[in-house]
Amino acid sequence: MIKPGSRDRKFHILITGLELEELQRFTGWMAESFGLDRRIADYLGKRPIGLYRWDIECLQDVISLALKDPAEYPDHSTPGYAALRSLYERVRRLCAEAFDEPYTPDKTIPG
């Protein structure tokens, strides 16, 4: 388990509804995430979840892979795809904030 240092900042994001349902489908893809998979699986979406930079990076990578996988989303017009795509952009904004970088939309993922 990664122990946060004194300078590690926690970022908060509220994930609810279809975004949460779609994200929870992919907790198995977070195998090396130091407990993030369990936290997301148990998350109810009632309060914002606190994430460190490494958690946000993992979420961004997992969601990106899921959105690009034609076996998971052969039809990009489904509500599930749209919800996960929306969450992906929110996580990308949070990642940009966490790493003090400018946010730029990801044009490699259709949506």
N, CA and C atoms as an extended XYZ file, in Angstrom:
333
Properties=species:S:1:pos:R:3:atomname:S:1:resname:S:1:resid:I:1 pbc="F F F"
N         0.840       -1.175        0.000 N   MET     1
C         0.000        0.000        0.000 CA  MET     1
C         0.886        1.239        0.000 C   MET     1
N         0.558        2.156       -0.859 N   ILE     2
C         1.301        3.409       -0.906 CA  ILE     2
C         0.836        4.287        0.240 C   ILE     2
N         1.786        4.789        0.965 N   LYS     3
C         1.466        5.738        2.036 CA  LYS     3
C         1.697        7.142        1.494 C   LYS     3
N         0.680        7.981        1.573 N   PRO     4
C         0.869        9.349        1.095 CA  PRO     4
C         1.868       10.103        1.965 C   PRO     4
N         2.659       10.917        1.323 N   GLY     5
C         3.609       11.749        2.042 CA  GLY     5
C         2.941       13.006        2.557 C   GLY     5
N         3.677       13.781        3.296 N   SER     6
C         3.119       14.994        3.889 CA  SER     6
C         2.736       16.027        2.836 C   SER     6
N         3.324       15.937        1.664 N   ARG     7
C         3.016       16.909        0.601 CA  ARG     7
C         2.038       16.374       -0.440 C   ARG     7
N         1.642       15.119       -0.296 N   ASP     8
C         0.676       14.545       -1.232 CA  ASP     8
C        -0.706       15.097       -0.928 C   ASP     8
N        -1.328       15.609       -1.970 N   ARG     9
C        -2.631       16.242       -1.828 CA  ARG     9
C        -3.717       15.291       -2.309 C   ARG     9
N        -4.837       15.292       -1.621 N   LYS    10
C        -5.971       14.482       -2.015 CA  LYS    10
C        -6.930       15.343       -2.833 C   LYS    10
N        -7.411       14.794       -3.931 N   PHE    11
C        -8.370       15.468       -4.800 CA  PHE    11
C        -9.696       14.732       -4.691 C   PHE    11
N       -10.786       15.459       -4.742 N   HIS    12
C       -12.104       14.856       -4.546 CA  HIS    12
C       -12.949       14.963       -5.803 C   HIS    12
N       -13.679       13.882       -6.070 N   ILE    13
C       -14.585       13.837       -7.216 CA  ILE    13
C       -15.806       13.008       -6.829 C   ILE    13
N       -16.966       13.477       -7.227 N   LEU    14
C       -18.210       12.754       -6.986 CA  LEU    14
C       -18.573       12.003       -8.265 C   LEU    14
N       -18.722       10.701       -8.124 N   ILE    15
C       -19.082        9.853       -9.256 CA  ILE    15
C       -20.394        9.162       -8.877 C   ILE    15
N       -21.432        9.385       -9.664 N   THR    16
C       -22.740        8.820       -9.334 CA  THR    16
C       -23.401        8.223      -10.570 C   THR    16
N       -24.518        7.588      -10.337 N   GLY    17
C       -25.381        7.108      -11.419 CA  GLY    17
C       -24.700        6.182      -12.404 C   GLY    17
N       -24.999        6.414      -13.672 N   LEU    18
C       -24.483        5.558      -14.734 CA  LEU    18
C       -22.959        5.640      -14.852 C   LEU    18
N       -22.384        6.808      -14.550 N   GLU    19
C       -20.916        6.919      -14.560 CA  GLU    19
C       -20.311        5.913      -13.580 C   GLU    19
N       -20.879        5.841      -12.384 N   LEU    20
C       -20.363        4.928      -11.366 CA  LEU    20
C       -20.586        3.473      -11.773 C   LEU    20
N       -21.760        3.163      -12.295 N   GLU    21
C       -22.039        1.792      -12.731 CA  GLU    21
C       -21.046        1.338      -13.803 C   GLU    21
N       -20.809        2.205      -14.776 N   GLU    22
C       -19.878        1.850      -15.850 CA  GLU    22
C       -18.456        1.710      -15.310 C   GLU    22
N       -18.028        2.612      -14.443 N   LEU    23
C       -16.679        2.529      -13.880 CA  LEU    23
C       -16.500        1.249      -13.076 C   LEU    23
N       -17.507        0.878      -12.305 N   GLN    24
C       -17.401       -0.321      -11.480 CA  GLN    24
C       -17.299       -1.599      -12.310 C   GLN    24
N       -17.717       -1.556      -13.558 N   ARG    25
C       -17.550       -2.716      -14.449 CA  ARG    25
C       -16.079       -3.026      -14.696 C   ARG    25
N       -15.218       -2.025      -14.528 N   PHE    26
C       -13.813       -2.168      -14.900 CA  PHE    26
C       -12.862       -2.211      -13.704 C   PHE    26
N       -13.376       -2.498      -12.516 N   THR    27
C       -12.473       -2.554      -11.351 CA  THR    27
C       -11.451       -3.677      -11.496 C   THR    27
N       -11.780       -4.723      -12.211 N   GLY    28
C       -10.828       -5.807      -12.452 CA  GLY    28
C        -9.627       -5.361      -13.252 C   GLY    28
N        -9.763       -4.277      -13.990 N   TRP    29
C        -8.668       -3.746      -14.792 CA  TRP    29
C        -7.708       -2.928      -13.937 C   TRP    29
N        -8.053       -2.723      -12.677 N   MET    30
C        -7.225       -1.916      -11.763 CA  MET    30
C        -6.418       -2.827      -10.837 C   MET    30
N        -5.955       -3.949      -11.345 N   ALA    31
C        -5.330       -4.984      -10.524 CA  ALA    31
C        -4.133       -4.492       -9.714 C   ALA    31
N        -3.311       -3.677      -10.277 N   GLU    32
C        -2.106       -3.210       -9.590 CA  GLU    32
C        -2.283       -1.803       -9.037 C   GLU    32
N        -3.445       -1.526       -8.508 N   SER    33
C        -3.768       -0.144       -8.141 CA  SER    33
C        -3.704        0.139       -6.642 C   SER    33
N        -3.109       -0.741       -5.851 N   PHE    34
C        -2.924       -0.516       -4.423 CA  PHE    34
C        -4.232       -0.219       -3.700 C   PHE    34
N        -5.274       -1.009       -3.992 N   GLY    35
C        -6.535       -0.884       -3.276 CA  GLY    35
C        -7.571        0.003       -3.928 C   GLY    35
N        -7.224        0.667       -5.014 N   LEU    36
C        -8.202        1.524       -5.692 CA  LEU    36
C        -9.358        0.694       -6.234 C   LEU    36
N        -9.059       -0.502       -6.728 N   ASP    37
C       -10.117       -1.358       -7.256 CA  ASP    37
C       -11.172       -1.655       -6.197 C   ASP    37
N       -10.738       -1.939       -5.000 N   ARG    38
C       -11.670       -2.234       -3.900 CA  ARG    38
C       -12.441       -0.970       -3.496 C   ARG    38
N       -11.759        0.159       -3.470 N   ARG    39
C       -12.418        1.416       -3.094 CA  ARG    39
C       -13.500        1.783       -4.104 C   ARG    39
N       -13.219        1.597       -5.388 N   ILE    40
C       -14.207        1.908       -6.418 CA  ILE    40
C       -15.355        0.900       -6.363 C   ILE    40
N       -15.046       -0.360       -6.164 N   ALA    41
C       -16.092       -1.384       -6.088 CA  ALA    41
C       -17.037       -1.130       -4.915 C   ALA    41
N       -16.504       -0.654       -3.799 N   ASP    42
C       -17.315       -0.411       -2.601 CA  ASP    42
C       -17.940        0.985       -2.574 C   ASP    42
N       -17.524        1.852       -3.465 N   TYR    43
C       -17.978        3.245       -3.481 CA  TYR    43
C       -19.460        3.321       -3.851 C   TYR    43
N       -20.217        4.095       -3.079 N   LEU    44
C       -21.656        4.213       -3.297 CA  LEU    44
C       -22.059        5.491       -4.025 C   LEU    44
N       -21.162        6.448       -4.134 N   GLY    45
C       -21.465        7.679       -4.845 CA  GLY    45
C       -22.269        8.684       -4.045 C   GLY    45
N       -22.270        8.554       -2.739 N   LYS    46
C       -23.032        9.492       -1.908 CA  LYS    46
C       -22.214       10.720       -1.527 C   LYS    46
N       -20.919       10.540       -1.427 N   ARG    47
C       -19.994       11.626       -1.100 CA  ARG    47
C       -18.846       11.599       -2.096 C   ARG    47
N       -18.170       12.727       -2.251 N   PRO    48
C       -16.997       12.702       -3.144 CA  PRO    48
C       -15.937       11.727       -2.619 C   PRO    48
N       -15.294       11.049       -3.531 N   ILE    49
C       -14.226       10.116       -3.169 CA  ILE    49
C       -12.895       10.862       -3.271 C   ILE    49
N       -12.039       10.648       -2.286 N   GLY    50
C       -10.719       11.284       -2.271 CA  GLY    50
C        -9.701       10.422       -2.989 C   GLY    50
N        -9.003       11.028       -3.923 N   LEU    51
C        -8.019       10.306       -4.720 CA  LEU    51
C        -6.698       11.054       -4.727 C   LEU    51
N        -5.614       10.301       -4.681 N   TYR    52
C        -4.292       10.880       -4.840 CA  TYR    52
C        -3.912       10.847       -6.313 C   TYR    52
N        -2.809       11.484       -6.652 N   ARG    53
C        -2.388       11.579       -8.050 CA  ARG    53
C        -2.281       10.213       -8.717 C   ARG    53
N        -1.716        9.241       -8.024 N   TRP    54
C        -1.533        7.926       -8.621 CA  TRP    54
C        -2.881        7.234       -8.835 C   TRP    54
N        -3.874        7.510       -7.981 N   ASP    55
C        -5.215        6.953       -8.176 CA  ASP    55
C        -5.875        7.558       -9.416 C   ASP    55
N        -5.735        8.864       -9.565 N   ILE    56
C        -6.336        9.568      -10.693 CA  ILE    56
C        -5.719        9.087      -11.999 C   ILE    56
N        -4.413        8.906      -11.987 N   GLU    57
C        -3.712        8.423      -13.179 CA  GLU    57
C        -4.193        7.022      -13.569 C   GLU    57
N        -4.376        6.172      -12.571 N   CYS    58
C        -4.865        4.813      -12.822 CA  CYS    58
C        -6.276        4.857      -13.413 C   CYS    58
N        -7.154        5.661      -12.828 N   LEU    59
C        -8.512        5.780      -13.359 CA  LEU    59
C        -8.500        6.264      -14.802 C   LEU    59
N        -7.681        7.255      -15.079 N   GLN    60
C        -7.599        7.796      -16.436 CA  GLN    60
C        -7.176        6.701      -17.421 C   GLN    60
N        -6.182        5.925      -17.056 N   ASP    61
C        -5.691        4.867      -17.947 CA  ASP    61
C        -6.736        3.771      -18.152 C   ASP    61
N        -7.376        3.352      -17.083 N   VAL    62
C        -8.372        2.281      -17.174 CA  VAL    62
C        -9.566        2.725      -18.017 C   VAL    62
N       -10.051        3.935      -17.778 N   ILE    63
C       -11.200        4.428      -18.535 CA  ILE    63
C       -10.834        4.586      -20.010 C   ILE    63
N        -9.640        5.079      -20.278 N   SER    64
C        -9.188        5.236      -21.659 CA  SER    64
C        -9.165        3.891      -22.373 C   SER    64
N        -8.606        2.880      -21.730 N   LEU    65
C        -8.561        1.544      -22.332 CA  LEU    65
C        -9.964        0.995      -22.579 C   LEU    65
N       -10.858        1.201      -21.615 N   ALA    66
C       -12.226        0.698      -21.759 CA  ALA    66
C       -12.939        1.369      -22.925 C   ALA    66
N       -12.762        2.681      -23.063 N   LEU    67
C       -13.432        3.414      -24.131 CA  LEU    67
C       -12.898        3.037      -25.507 C   LEU    67
N       -11.640        2.653      -25.584 N   LYS    68
C       -11.026        2.287      -26.866 CA  LYS    68
C       -11.246        0.817      -27.235 C   LYS    68
N       -11.739        0.016      -26.290 N   ASP    69
C       -11.911       -1.416      -26.513 CA  ASP    69
C       -13.221       -1.677      -27.264 C   ASP    69
N       -13.134       -2.137      -28.518 N   PRO    70
C       -14.364       -2.377      -29.280 CA  PRO    70
C       -15.217       -3.508      -28.713 C   PRO    70
N       -14.618       -4.411      -27.950 N   ALA    71
C       -15.393       -5.484      -27.335 CA  ALA    71
C       -16.286       -4.949      -26.214 C   ALA    71
N       -15.837       -3.903      -25.547 N   GLU    72
C       -16.623       -3.319      -24.452 CA  GLU    72
C       -17.692       -2.367      -24.979 C   GLU    72
N       -17.323       -1.537      -25.930 N   TYR    73
C       -18.247       -0.543      -26.478 CA  TYR    73
C       -18.214       -0.558      -28.000 C   TYR    73
N       -18.871       -1.552      -28.615 N   PRO    74
C       -18.905       -1.573      -30.080 CA  PRO    74
C       -19.741       -0.420      -30.655 C   PRO    74
N       -20.709        0.051      -29.881 N   ASP    75
C       -21.572        1.151      -30.311 CA  ASP    75
C       -21.311        2.361      -29.418 C   ASP    75
N       -20.779        3.420      -29.988 N   HIS    76
C       -20.425        4.606      -29.209 CA  HIS    76
C       -21.614        5.517      -28.919 C   HIS    76
N       -22.793        5.108      -29.332 N   SER    77
C       -23.971        5.941      -29.073 CA  SER    77
C       -24.770        5.467      -27.866 C   SER    77
N       -24.268        4.483      -27.130 N   THR    78
C       -24.995        3.974      -25.968 CA  THR    78
C       -24.858        4.926      -24.782 C   THR    78
N       -25.847        4.938      -23.890 N   PRO    79
C       -25.759        5.792      -22.698 CA  PRO    79
C       -24.565        5.436      -21.800 C   PRO    79
N       -24.214        4.153      -21.725 N   GLY    80
C       -23.073        3.736      -20.914 CA  GLY    80
C       -21.767        4.312      -21.418 C   GLY    80
N       -21.587        4.290      -22.740 N   TYR    81
C       -20.388        4.860      -23.343 CA  TYR    81
C       -20.336        6.365      -23.083 C   TYR    81
N       -21.453        7.032      -23.275 N   ALA    82
C       -21.511        8.484      -23.068 CA  ALA    82
C       -21.199        8.843      -21.617 C   ALA    82
N       -21.710        8.055      -20.682 N   ALA    83
C       -21.458        8.320      -19.264 CA  ALA    83
C       -19.986        8.138      -18.930 C   ALA    83
N       -19.384        7.054      -19.426 N   LEU    84
C       -17.971        6.807      -19.148 CA  LEU    84
C       -17.092        7.835      -19.848 C   LEU    84
N       -17.495        8.262      -21.020 N   ARG    85
C       -16.748        9.300      -21.749 CA  ARG    85
C       -16.775       10.616      -20.976 C   ARG    85
N       -17.928       10.942      -20.416 N   SER    86
C       -18.071       12.150      -19.602 CA  SER    86
C       -17.187       12.068      -18.354 C   SER    86
N       -17.207       10.911      -17.700 N   LEU    87
C       -16.359       10.717      -16.521 CA  LEU    87
C       -14.892       10.818      -16.906 C   LEU    87
N       -14.535       10.275      -18.046 N   TYR    88
C       -13.146       10.326      -18.516 CA  TYR    88
C       -12.666       11.769      -18.632 C   TYR    88
N       -13.479       12.635      -19.191 N   GLU    89
C       -13.077       14.040      -19.328 CA  GLU    89
C       -12.960       14.710      -17.958 C   GLU    89
N       -13.843       14.374      -17.028 N   ARG    90
C       -13.730       14.945      -15.677 CA  ARG    90
C       -12.461       14.449      -14.977 C   ARG    90
N       -12.128       13.184      -15.166 N   VAL    91
C       -10.909       12.623      -14.569 CA  VAL    91
C        -9.675       13.239      -15.223 C   VAL    91
N        -9.722       13.479      -16.530 N   ARG    92
C        -8.597       14.136      -17.217 CA  ARG    92
C        -8.383       15.552      -16.678 C   ARG    92
N        -9.474       16.275      -16.430 N   ARG    93
C        -9.344       17.619      -15.858 CA  ARG    93
C        -8.716       17.545      -14.466 C   ARG    93
N        -9.163       16.569      -13.680 N   LEU    94
C        -8.626       16.393      -12.330 CA  LEU    94
C        -7.151       16.006      -12.390 C   LEU    94
N        -6.785       15.169      -13.345 N   CYS    95
C        -5.392       14.754      -13.511 CA  CYS    95
C        -4.526       15.954      -13.896 C   CYS    95
N        -5.031       16.786      -14.776 N   ALA    96
C        -4.293       17.994      -15.174 CA  ALA    96
C        -4.091       18.901      -13.967 C   ALA    96
N        -5.119       19.028      -13.146 N   GLU    97
C        -5.001       19.836      -11.927 CA  GLU    97
C        -3.995       19.219      -10.959 C   GLU    97
N        -4.040       17.911      -10.797 N   ALA    98
C        -3.143       17.221       -9.862 CA  ALA    98
C        -1.684       17.353      -10.259 C   ALA    98
N        -1.410       17.365      -11.558 N   PHE    99
C        -0.041       17.445      -12.042 CA  PHE    99
C         0.345       18.854      -12.497 C   PHE    99
N        -0.487       19.823      -12.183 N   ASP   100
C        -0.232       21.226      -12.552 CA  ASP   100
C         0.073       21.381      -14.037 C   ASP   100
N        -0.763       20.774      -14.859 N   GLU   101
C        -0.615       20.850      -16.306 CA  GLU   101
C        -1.875       21.462      -16.902 C   GLU   101
N        -1.776       22.043      -18.077 N   PRO   102
C        -2.990       22.552      -18.724 CA  PRO   102
C        -3.851       21.397      -19.224 C   PRO   102
N        -5.151       21.568      -19.149 N   TYR   103
C        -6.074       20.542      -19.631 CA  TYR   103
C        -6.296       20.710      -21.127 C   TYR   103
N        -6.199       19.614      -21.853 N   THR   104
C        -6.540       19.591      -23.268 CA  THR   104
C        -7.444       18.384      -23.511 C   THR   104
N        -8.556       18.569      -24.207 N   PRO   105
C        -9.450       17.430      -24.481 CA  PRO   105
C        -8.737       16.337      -25.267 C   PRO   105
N        -9.090       15.102      -24.988 N   ASP   106
C        -8.493       13.952      -25.668 CA  ASP   106
C        -9.272       13.683      -26.955 C   ASP   106
N        -8.632       13.907      -28.078 N   LYS   107
C        -9.294       13.734      -29.368 CA  LYS   107
C        -9.100       12.327      -29.929 C   LYS   107
N        -8.383       11.476      -29.212 N   THR   108
C        -8.157       10.106      -29.693 CA  THR   108
C        -9.318        9.182      -29.361 C   THR   108
N       -10.213        9.636      -28.481 N   ILE   109
C       -11.354        8.811      -28.092 CA  ILE   109
C       -12.617        9.447      -28.682 C   ILE   109
N       -13.339        8.701      -29.493 N   PRO   110
C       -14.553        9.251      -30.087 CA  PRO   110
C       -15.595        9.592      -29.031 C   PRO   110
N       -16.360       10.589      -29.302 N   GLY   111
C       -17.397       10.899      -28.327 CA  GLY   111
C       -18.061       12.150      -28.664 C   GLY   111
